[in-house]
Amino acid sequence: MSTDLWQPEQDVVSAELQSGDIYRPEFLELVKSTITALDGDLFKLSQDIHSLPETRFEEFHAHDVLTAYLETQGFEVTRKYLLETAWVAKYSHGSGGRTLGVNSEMDALPGIGHACGHNLIAIAGVAVACAVKAALIKFDIAGTVVLLGTPGEEGGAGKAILLERGAYEGLDACLMCHPAPGPPFSASLSSCLARQRVDVEFVGHTAHAALSPWEGQNALDAAVISYTNISMLRQQLKPTHRVHGIIEGKDWTPNIIPDYAKMIWYVRAPTRPKVDVAVERIKKCFEGAALATGCRAKIEMGNGTFELRQNKALSDEFSDVFAKTAGPIDFVHGISQASTDFGNVTYALPAIHPSFAIPTSGGNHTKAFTDAAATKESHTACLKVSEALAATGLRLLADGDFFNKVRETFAEDLRVRERESEKVKGKARTLGFLTSYLTLAMKMYMQYNHMGV
């Protein structure tokens, strides 16, 4: 890892803060005091979830301990909300007002536990919701805070499912955060890569691998050829793109030609339209492999996630608060080269997803990060970003002019998205035309040459 990133046991006492005033400093003071009072409870929750890691859509323990705690904090809790391990906790004050959404992730990774720090994301959501609730009461602000417990982020696109099922309807904005490597005490407002899962099954025909291999149609060969095809295609993909996958089989043995193989691929690019274009090129790799081996290929699109569209007004406010109270802001680190289903949420409504640095000797999805997610230093960093998020959310609820700015910047980003999409589609149409033209030209050449004219 780069030496400018926060290392474990690094001798860093504090961050250099920017000077200047922030909006309604009394809001922030109450947020800080509320979260400080909950520090012990939040640390216990984080450690509890970390010690019992549960993979996507299996977060039953995390579901139970988080919902039980939120009930003690005066929230109206609905368990098993739209998904078996999803939940929602609401608190409203006064009549009318706006509605702020917050997200808590809970799932871990197979084999290496909370190697993406979702135990920290879980308590960050709780901290923000509790702090906003306290401020609504203290300052008599009409409004609602809604905390969604969102399962299955790691490969399950749980938020995309919840979004389709209406979980985000009625929210005026949504906030969450994510731990990652970064400079000490910093936060990042980078985007991330959009992602599409592609599943392909090859079906062939078994045969005795020694006695009569010519009778077989080798599904494993089709998978291997696909893997090789995609490896060569990477030379013609931009460095910003990522394509990676695995091969699975069943009942394989060396003396039988395999009649079945399955591949699972992730295709990533900086924007959703660019992912869609790349996927079409990847599908050709499967189709060519099936043709070469005589197998049938069944291609299915799995879950897809979008890139993060950080709302500018919310980002500016969060940056202002964080830089003056916690540490530096950048637009480089965080999860810029990874993916999250929260990207889908940012397409649907104004939202931000800052990453915050924790001291770690390894990046996300490593054993080192699992260990880092349980440290007291990471817990403290988590609460710092929670304070800034809560202050940002409170401004949305209390300041009508700011809320209008949030909506305006969301509308502008929508226009930008549409322009970007049309540009990418235009290039794809041109590439498709050229490919078809060259294919036809080659066929005509071969026919001409064969005739000997």
C-alpha positions as semicolon CSV with decimal commas, in nm:
position;residue;x (nm);y (nm);z (nm)
1;M;0,000;0,000;0,000
2;S;0,107;0,358;-0,059
3;T;0,293;0,519;0,229
4;D;0,061;0,822;0,221
5;L;-0,227;0,602;0,336
6;W;-0,312;0,556;0,703
7;Q;-0,110;0,265;0,844
8;P;-0,182;0,073;1,166
9;E;0,000;0,214;1,471
10;Q;0,111;0,514;1,265
11;D;0,205;0,805;1,490
12;V;-0,060;1,053;1,375
13;V;-0,213;1,263;1,651
14;S;-0,464;1,481;1,466
15;A;-0,554;1,626;1,129
16;E;-0,503;1,980;1,007
17;L;-0,847;2,140;0,994
18;Q;-0,978;2,422;0,781
19;S;-1,094;2,735;0,957
20;G;-1,428;2,909;0,919
21;D;-1,789;2,887;1,029
22;I;-2,037;2,611;0,948
23;Y;-2,413;2,620;0,915
24;R;-2,588;2,626;1,253
25;P;-2,293;2,519;1,473
26;E;-2,538;2,438;1,750
27;F;-2,664;2,153;1,531
28;L;-2,317;2,004;1,516
29;E;-2,261;2,044;1,889
30;L;-2,577;1,848;1,965
31;V;-2,484;1,585;1,705
32;K;-2,143;1,543;1,868
33;S;-2,277;1,517;2,220
34;T;-2,544;1,268;2,115
35;I;-2,299;1,042;1,933
36;T;-2,044;1,071;2,215
37;A;-2,310;0,955;2,462
38;L;-2,378;0,652;2,241
39;D;-2,010;0,572;2,182
40;G;-1,999;0,270;2,411
41;D;-2,321;0,120;2,275
42;L;-2,213;0,173;1,916
43;F;-1,875;0,010;1,974
44;K;-2,043;-0,294;2,129
45;L;-2,280;-0,322;1,833
46;S;-1,992;-0,298;1,589
47;Q;-1,789;-0,563;1,770
48;D;-2,091;-0,790;1,798
49;I;-2,162;-0,775;1,424
50;H;-1,791;-0,808;1,341
51;S;-1,752;-1,119;1,559
52;L;-2,043;-1,299;1,389
53;P;-1,997;-1,225;1,017
54;E;-2,294;-1,313;0,797
55;T;-2,285;-1,323;0,418
56;R;-2,536;-1,164;0,181
57;F;-2,901;-1,208;0,272
58;E;-2,804;-1,417;0,576
59;E;-2,763;-1,123;0,819
60;F;-3,012;-1,255;1,075
61;H;-2,807;-1,176;1,385
62;A;-2,718;-0,826;1,264
63;H;-3,083;-0,768;1,176
64;D;-3,194;-0,866;1,526
65;V;-2,937;-0,673;1,731
66;L;-2,969;-0,354;1,527
67;T;-3,349;-0,346;1,528
68;A;-3,362;-0,427;1,900
69;Y;-3,124;-0,140;1,976
70;L;-3,312;0,111;1,762
71;E;-3,634;0,029;1,945
72;T;-3,464;0,124;2,271
73;Q;-3,378;0,458;2,108
74;G;-3,742;0,538;2,035
75;F;-3,766;0,447;1,666
76;E;-4,063;0,281;1,502
77;V;-3,906;-0,038;1,369
78;T;-4,028;-0,274;1,099
79;R;-3,843;-0,604;1,081
80;K;-3,804;-0,815;0,767
81;Y;-3,887;-0,514;0,551
82;L;-3,933;-0,619;0,185
83;L;-3,643;-0,866;0,226
84;E;-3,593;-1,131;0,494
85;T;-3,298;-0,952;0,656
86;A;-3,382;-0,591;0,566
87;W;-3,542;-0,355;0,816
88;V;-3,649;0,006;0,855
89;A;-3,647;0,237;1,157
90;K;-3,840;0,568;1,144
91;Y;-3,882;0,871;1,363
92;S;-4,099;1,174;1,283
93;H;-4,126;1,505;1,468
94;G;-4,399;1,760;1,416
95;S;-4,622;1,768;1,111
96;G;-4,496;1,781;0,755
97;G;-4,134;1,858;0,682
98;R;-3,887;1,669;0,470
99;T;-3,767;1,310;0,497
100;L;-3,402;1,214;0,531
101;G;-3,290;0,862;0,445
102;V;-2,986;0,688;0,593
103;N;-2,845;0,343;0,512
104;S;-2,680;0,073;0,726
105;E;-2,507;-0,220;0,557
106;M;-2,453;-0,544;0,750
107;D;-2,318;-0,825;0,533
108;A;-1,973;-0,980;0,537
109;L;-1,765;-1,167;0,279
110;P;-1,731;-1,546;0,251
111;G;-1,424;-1,674;0,430
112;I;-1,276;-1,342;0,540
113;G;-1,558;-1,184;0,740
114;H;-1,604;-0,807;0,755
115;A;-1,326;-0,734;0,509
116;C;-1,520;-0,435;0,378
117;G;-1,606;-0,295;0,719
118;H;-1,983;-0,320;0,702
119;N;-1,993;-0,346;1,079
120;L;-1,877;0,017;1,075
121;I;-2,132;0,115;0,811
122;A;-2,405;-0,042;1,025
123;I;-2,324;0,169;1,332
124;A;-2,264;0,481;1,124
125;G;-2,625;0,464;1,009
126;V;-2,742;0,418;1,367
127;A;-2,528;0,711;1,486
128;V;-2,658;0,945;1,215
129;A;-3,023;0,850;1,270
130;C;-3,001;0,890;1,649
131;A;-2,823;1,225;1,621
132;V;-3,077;1,360;1,370
133;K;-3,363;1,239;1,590
134;A;-3,219;1,423;1,892
135;A;-3,184;1,743;1,691
136;L;-3,538;1,726;1,552
137;I;-3,664;1,721;1,911
138;K;-3,420;1,973;2,057
139;F;-3,465;2,237;1,785
140;D;-3,830;2,155;1,710
141;I;-3,767;2,079;1,341
142;A;-4,054;1,920;1,154
143;G;-3,928;1,620;0,963
144;T;-3,861;1,248;0,947
145;V;-3,548;1,036;0,956
146;V;-3,565;0,689;0,799
147;L;-3,286;0,439;0,859
148;L;-3,284;0,144;0,618
149;G;-3,099;-0,175;0,705
150;T;-2,982;-0,289;0,361
151;P;-2,860;-0,649;0,324
152;G;-2,669;-0,820;0,047
153;E;-2,440;-0,545;-0,077
154;E;-2,157;-0,789;-0,150
155;G;-2,267;-0,935;-0,480
156;G;-2,639;-0,931;-0,405
157;A;-2,732;-0,573;-0,500
158;G;-2,968;-0,556;-0,203
159;K;-3,029;-0,183;-0,238
160;A;-3,119;-0,224;-0,604
161;I;-3,381;-0,479;-0,499
162;L;-3,512;-0,253;-0,223
163;L;-3,520;0,040;-0,464
164;E;-3,731;-0,159;-0,711
165;R;-3,966;-0,261;-0,429
166;G;-4,025;0,097;-0,318
167;A;-3,811;0,121;-0,006
168;Y;-3,672;0,462;-0,109
169;E;-4,002;0,620;-0,207
170;G;-4,076;0,939;-0,017
171;L;-3,714;1,010;0,075
172;D;-3,590;1,357;-0,015
173;A;-3,226;1,250;0,007
174;C;-3,021;0,957;0,134
175;L;-2,685;0,939;0,313
176;M;-2,436;0,667;0,399
177;C;-2,059;0,612;0,425
178;H;-1,798;0,342;0,369
179;P;-1,453;0,267;0,518
180;A;-1,151;0,236;0,288
181;P;-0,777;0,303;0,279
182;G;-0,688;0,671;0,263
183;P;-0,473;0,944;0,418
184;P;-0,507;0,976;0,798
185;F;-0,839;1,120;0,921
186;S;-0,954;1,181;0,562
187;A;-1,277;1,130;0,370
188;S;-1,322;1,079;-0,003
189;L;-1,607;1,179;-0,234
190;S;-1,494;0,978;-0,534
191;S;-1,733;0,793;-0,759
192;C;-1,706;0,418;-0,819
193;L;-1,736;0,176;-1,109
194;A;-2,070;0,062;-1,241
195;R;-2,096;-0,317;-1,257
196;Q;-2,290;-0,588;-1,440
197;R;-2,291;-0,955;-1,347
198;V;-2,304;-1,193;-1,643
199;D;-2,373;-1,566;-1,599
200;V;-2,307;-1,808;-1,883
201;E;-2,374;-2,181;-1,891
202;F;-2,219;-2,406;-2,155
203;V;-2,394;-2,735;-2,232
204;G;-2,219;-2,998;-2,440
205;H;-2,207;-3,378;-2,453
206;T;-2,014;-3,630;-2,245
207;A;-1,782;-3,890;-2,389
208;H;-1,502;-4,116;-2,274
209;A;-1,199;-3,887;-2,270
210;A;-0,963;-4,162;-2,391
211;L;-1,176;-4,415;-2,577
212;S;-1,385;-4,179;-2,793
213;P;-1,324;-3,809;-2,715
214;W;-1,442;-3,713;-3,064
215;E;-1,795;-3,799;-2,958
216;G;-1,793;-3,527;-2,694
217;Q;-1,871;-3,157;-2,691
218;N;-1,645;-3,015;-2,423
219;A;-1,818;-2,752;-2,208
220;L;-1,500;-2,694;-2,009
221;D;-1,317;-2,614;-2,331
222;A;-1,588;-2,359;-2,409
223;A;-1,530;-2,196;-2,069
224;V;-1,152;-2,197;-2,113
225;I;-1,180;-2,048;-2,463
226;S;-1,413;-1,780;-2,324
227;Y;-1,161;-1,700;-2,052
228;T;-0,884;-1,671;-2,314
229;N;-1,103;-1,463;-2,545
230;I;-1,178;-1,216;-2,268
231;S;-0,812;-1,204;-2,164
232;M;-0,723;-1,099;-2,519
233;L;-1,015;-0,855;-2,538
234;R;-0,873;-0,671;-2,237
235;Q;-0,602;-0,533;-2,467
236;Q;-0,874;-0,340;-2,649
237;L;-1,062;-0,226;-2,337
238;K;-0,978;0,102;-2,170
239;P;-0,767;0,093;-1,851
240;T;-1,070;0,225;-1,661
241;H;-1,261;-0,097;-1,732
242;R;-1,249;-0,420;-1,532
243;V;-1,354;-0,770;-1,638
244;H;-1,304;-1,066;-1,406
245;G;-1,469;-1,402;-1,358
246;I;-1,459;-1,761;-1,239
247;I;-1,534;-2,108;-1,379
248;E;-1,757;-2,358;-1,200
249;G;-1,847;-2,717;-1,282
250;K;-2,020;-3,023;-1,146
251;D;-1,937;-3,394;-1,148
252;W;-1,609;-3,331;-1,327
253;T;-1,355;-3,612;-1,357
254;P;-1,049;-3,634;-1,587
255;N;-1,171;-3,934;-1,787
256;I;-1,507;-3,783;-1,892
257;I;-1,551;-3,497;-2,135
258;P;-1,744;-3,236;-1,928
259;D;-2,089;-3,161;-2,066
260;Y;-2,151;-2,864;-1,838
261;A;-1,957;-2,558;-1,724
262;K;-2,066;-2,231;-1,573
263;M;-1,891;-1,895;-1,564
264;I;-1,972;-1,590;-1,352
265;W;-1,829;-1,260;-1,472
266;Y;-1,830;-0,902;-1,346
267;V;-1,796;-0,627;-1,605
268;R;-1,712;-0,283;-1,466
269;A;-1,669;0,063;-1,618
270;P;-1,685;0,424;-1,497
271;T;-2,051;0,468;-1,601
272;R;-2,350;0,245;-1,659
273;P;-2,374;0,316;-2,036
274;K;-2,007;0,217;-2,076
275;V;-2,074;-0,108;-1,890
276;D;-2,360;-0,187;-2,127
277;V;-2,132;-0,139;-2,430
278;A;-1,858;-0,356;-2,277
279;V;-2,106;-0,634;-2,194
280;E;-2,204;-0,666;-2,561
281;R;-1,838;-0,723;-2,650
282;I;-1,799;-0,979;-2,371
283;K;-2,102;-1,175;-2,493
284;K;-1,928;-1,224;-2,830
285;C;-1,648;-1,406;-2,646
286;F;-1,897;-1,659;-2,513
287;E;-2,076;-1,701;-2,844
288;G;-1,747;-1,761;-3,026
289;A;-1,641;-2,023;-2,770
290;A;-1,971;-2,205;-2,804
291;L;-1,940;-2,206;-3,183
292;A;-1,585;-2,341;-3,169
293;T;-1,672;-2,629;-2,935
294;G;-2,017;-2,716;-3,061
295;C;-2,170;-2,635;-2,723
296;R;-2,480;-2,436;-2,644
297;A;-2,433;-2,113;-2,450
298;K;-2,701;-1,974;-2,221
299;I;-2,618;-1,614;-2,126
300;E;-2,808;-1,437;-1,851
301;M;-2,769;-1,089;-1,705
302;G;-2,744;-1,096;-1,326
303;N;-2,773;-0,798;-1,094
304;G;-2,630;-0,469;-1,205
305;T;-2,515;-0,164;-1,012
306;F;-2,454;0,194;-1,120
307;E;-2,170;0,433;-1,053
308;L;-2,198;0,677;-0,762
309;R;-2,339;1,016;-0,858
310;Q;-2,244;1,224;-0,554
311;N;-2,498;1,505;-0,525
312;K;-2,302;1,829;-0,551
313;A;-2,495;2,033;-0,296
314;L;-2,485;1,755;-0,037
315;S;-2,118;1,687;-0,116
316;D;-2,024;2,052;-0,076
317;E;-2,199;2,074;0,260
318;F;-2,049;1,749;0,386
319;S;-1,702;1,859;0,270
320;D;-1,736;2,192;0,448
321;V;-1,833;2,031;0,778
322;F;-1,584;1,745;0,759
323;A;-1,286;1,960;0,658
324;K;-1,351;2,196;0,950
325;T;-1,414;1,929;1,212
326;A;-1,242;1,603;1,116
327;G;-0,982;1,609;0,837
328;P;-0,904;1,653;0,468
329;I;-1,134;1,574;0,177
330;D;-1,021;1,416;-0,150
331;F;-1,183;1,284;-0,466
332;V;-0,932;1,007;-0,538
333;H;-0,930;0,740;-0,270
334;G;-1,226;0,560;-0,118
335;I;-1,394;0,297;-0,337
336;S;-1,322;0,466;-0,670
337;Q;-1,213;0,137;-0,833
338;A;-1,478;-0,081;-0,665
339;S;-1,858;-0,090;-0,696
340;T;-2,162;-0,049;-0,473
341;D;-2,537;-0,093;-0,508
342;F;-2,577;0,252;-0,353
343;G;-2,492;0,382;-0,700
344;N;-2,844;0,280;-0,801
345;V;-2,980;0,494;-0,518
346;T;-2,782;0,798;-0,637
347;Y;-2,946;0,761;-0,979
348;A;-3,292;0,770;-0,819
349;L;-3,265;1,056;-0,568
350;P;-3,013;1,306;-0,425
351;A;-2,756;1,114;-0,221
352;I;-2,394;1,099;-0,109
353;H;-2,166;0,812;-0,018
354;P;-1,838;0,943;0,125
355;S;-1,567;0,694;0,213
356;F;-1,363;0,748;0,527
357;A;-1,008;0,636;0,591
358;I;-0,920;0,378;0,854
359;P;-0,568;0,260;0,947
360;T;-0,503;-0,062;0,755
361;S;-0,214;-0,250;0,598
362;G;-0,437;-0,395;0,327
363;G;-0,719;-0,277;0,106
364;N;-1,085;-0,373;0,115
365;H;-1,161;-0,745;0,078
366;T;-0,841;-0,856;0,252
367;K;-0,782;-1,019;0,589
368;A;-0,588;-0,709;0,696
369;F;-0,897;-0,497;0,639
370;T;-1,107;-0,740;0,841
371;D;-0,873;-0,684;1,135
372;A;-0,868;-0,309;1,077
373;A;-1,249;-0,285;1,084
374;A;-1,250;-0,399;1,448
375;T;-1,002;-0,146;1,589
376;K;-1,082;0,143;1,817
377;E;-0,913;0,384;1,574
378;S;-1,147;0,277;1,294
379;H;-1,443;0,314;1,528
380;T;-1,340;0,671;1,612
381;A;-1,299;0,755;1,241
382;C;-1,645;0,611;1,178
383;L;-1,804;0,837;1,438
384;K;-1,629;1,143;1,294
385;V;-1,778;1,088;0,949
386;S;-2,114;1,013;1,112
387;E;-2,109;1,355;1,278
388;A;-2,052;1,531;0,945
389;L;-2,322;1,327;0,774
390;A;-2,574;1,401;1,049
391;A;-2,499;1,775;1,029
392;T;-2,544;1,762;0,651
393;G;-2,874;1,580;0,685
394;L;-2,998;1,829;0,943
395;R;-2,937;2,116;0,705
396;L;-3,148;1,941;0,444
397;L;-3,433;1,913;0,695
398;A;-3,402;2,266;0,838
399;D;-3,299;2,485;0,543
400;G;-3,547;2,516;0,256
401;D;-3,305;2,706;0,033
402;F;-3,044;2,434;0,075
403;F;-3,302;2,166;-0,004
404;N;-3,392;2,348;-0,327
405;K;-3,023;2,357;-0,417
406;V;-2,998;1,984;-0,356
407;R;-3,288;1,924;-0,594
408;E;-3,146;2,161;-0,855
409;T;-2,805;1,993;-0,858
410;F;-2,972;1,653;-0,884
411;A;-3,171;1,773;-1,187
412;E;-2,854;1,909;-1,347
413;D;-2,675;1,579;-1,294
414;L;-2,966;1,402;-1,459
415;R;-2,914;1,619;-1,766
416;V;-2,541;1,542;-1,760
417;R;-2,616;1,170;-1,736
418;E;-2,844;1,185;-2,038
419;R;-2,581;1,366;-2,246
420;E;-2,313;1,117;-2,143
421;S;-2,539;0,824;-2,228
422;E;-2,619;0,955;-2,576
423;K;-2,249;1,014;-2,642
424;V;-2,156;0,658;-2,542
425;K;-2,443;0,509;-2,743
426;G;-2,337;0,709;-3,047
427;K;-1,983;0,573;-3,030
428;A;-2,119;0,220;-2,982
429;R;-2,339;0,253;-3,291
430;T;-2,038;0,368;-3,494
431;L;-1,828;0,076;-3,369
432;G;-2,108;-0,168;-3,447
433;F;-2,142;-0,031;-3,800
434;L;-1,767;-0,058;-3,863
435;T;-1,758;-0,413;-3,728
436;S;-2,049;-0,517;-3,952
437;Y;-1,890;-0,344;-4,251
438;L;-1,553;-0,515;-4,200
439;T;-1,720;-0,854;-4,153
440;L;-1,913;-0,810;-4,478
441;A;-1,601;-0,691;-4,658
442;M;-1,407;-0,997;-4,542
443;K;-1,685;-1,230;-4,658
444;M;-1,689;-1,062;-5,000
445;Y;-1,312;-1,087;-5,024
446;M;-1,316;-1,457;-4,938
447;Q;-1,589;-1,518;-5,195
448;Y;-1,402;-1,319;-5,459
449;N;-1,074;-1,499;-5,390
450;H;-1,244;-1,840;-5,395
451;M;-1,391;-1,771;-5,738
452;G;-1,043;-1,694;-5,870
453;V;-1,163;-1,388;-6,057
